[in-house]
């Protein structure tokens, strides 16, 4: 069973289709997040939108932060509660 957060790439093109319609494939990747590229029925590449790649990078940065992963683990296990972001303003004495 795939993790619940995993998205399935719904769009697949062949190398020939990518060559013939690169602009269309890029637009599809922008709209859907990614396009799978196949050669002879085998997945060989993914065309990923900027937004999707930025989300991947952000996730990797969070997962690379041990304090963040501990906090996420505590929240998921019910041992921690989330606070409203306005508490950041209060902690830094910023106007709300």
MIKOL-644971 format. One record per residue (C-alpha): x, y, z; residue in one letter. Coordinates in steps of 0.05 Angstrom, whole numbers, padded with zeros to 5 digits, always signed. Layout:
BEGIN
XYZA;...
//
This chain:
BEGIN
+00000+00000+00000X;+00028+00068-00020X;+00035+00122+00033X;-00026+00168+00036X;+00015+00230+00018X;+00043+00200-00046X;+00013+00227-00110X;+00008+00185-00172X;+00032+00217-00237X;-00030+00214-00281X;+00002+00235-00346X;+00049+00193-00387X;+00083+00208-00453X;+00132+00172-00497X;+00199+00202-00518X;+00169+00213-00588X;+00109+00250-00559X;+00155+00293-00516X;+00198+00311-00577X;+00137+00328-00619X;+00100+00367-00566X;+00148+00392-00513X;+00109+00456-00499X;+00045+00416-00488X;+00081+00368-00442X;+00110+00425-00401X;+00041+00457-00394X;+00013+00390-00372X;+00069+00383-00320X;+00054+00454-00295X;-00020+00436-00287X;-00013+00366-00259X;+00054+00371-00223X;+00092+00320-00264X;+00091+00280-00329X;+00121+00211-00334X;+00165+00198-00395X;+00170+00127-00422X;+00214+00093-00473X;+00191+00026-00500X;+00139+00021-00444X;+00190+00033-00389X;+00192+00096-00345X;+00257+00133-00359X;+00245+00204-00334X;+00197+00253-00302X;+00181+00323-00324X;+00168+00360-00258X;+00136+00428-00250X;+00172+00484-00213X;+00120+00483-00157X;+00127+00408-00147X;+00203+00412-00146X;+00201+00470-00095X;+00154+00428-00051X;+00202+00369-00056X;+00261+00413-00037X;+00223+00443+00022X;+00204+00373+00046X;+00277+00351+00042X;+00299+00412+00082X;+00248+00398+00136X;+00267+00324+00139X;+00340+00345+00144X;+00325+00386+00206X;+00326+00339+00266X;+00287+00387+00311X;+00232+00392+00259X;+00227+00317+00250X;+00224+00306+00325X;+00168+00359+00330X;+00130+00327+00273X;+00137+00258+00305X;+00110+00285+00371X;+00051+00318+00337X;+00034+00255+00297X;+00037+00212+00360X;-00010+00261+00397X;+00045+00284+00445X;+00046+00356+00419X;-00005+00407+00396X;+00002+00458+00341X;-00001+00532+00358X;-00031+00587+00316X;+00022+00624+00276X;+00003+00688+00312X;+00044+00662+00371X;+00106+00677+00329X;+00087+00751+00329X;+00078+00749+00405X;+00145+00714+00415X;+00180+00766+00373X;+00140+00826+00400X;+00113+00840+00331X;+00048+00878+00320X;-00011+00834+00300X;
//
